[in-house]
C-alpha cells in the first residue's frame, strides 16, 4: 500500500510540474507577443 501511495503521489507531482511548465511557457510566449507589439 505504501509503495502504491508513493507512486501515485510521484505521478501526480510529475503531472503538476508538467502543467506548471506548460503554463509558464505559454505565458512566456504571450508576454513576448505583447512585447513585440
C-alpha positions as CSV (number, residue, x, y, z in Angstrom):
1,X,0.0,0.0,0.0
2,X,2.8,2.4,0.9
3,X,4.5,1.9,-2.4
4,X,1.2,2.4,-4.3
5,X,0.5,5.6,-2.4
6,X,4.1,6.9,-3.0
7,X,3.9,6.0,-6.7
8,X,0.5,7.9,-7.0
9,X,2.0,10.9,-5.3
10,X,5.1,11.0,-7.6
11,X,2.9,10.6,-10.7
12,X,0.6,13.4,-9.7
13,X,3.5,15.7,-8.8
14,X,5.1,15.0,-12.2
15,X,1.9,15.9,-13.9
16,X,1.6,19.0,-11.8
17,X,5.1,20.1,-12.7
18,X,4.5,19.4,-16.4
19,X,1.3,21.5,-16.2
20,X,3.2,24.3,-14.5
21,X,6.0,24.3,-17.1
22,X,3.5,24.3,-20.0
23,X,1.7,27.3,-18.3
24,X,5.0,29.1,-17.9
25,X,6.0,28.5,-21.5
26,X,2.5,29.6,-22.7
27,X,2.5,32.8,-20.7
28,X,6.2,33.5,-21.7
29,X,5.1,33.3,-25.4
30,X,2.2,35.6,-24.7
31,X,4.4,38.1,-23.0
32,X,6.8,38.0,-25.9
33,X,4.0,38.5,-28.4
34,X,2.6,41.5,-26.5
35,X,6.2,42.8,-26.1
36,X,6.8,42.6,-29.9
37,X,3.6,44.6,-30.5
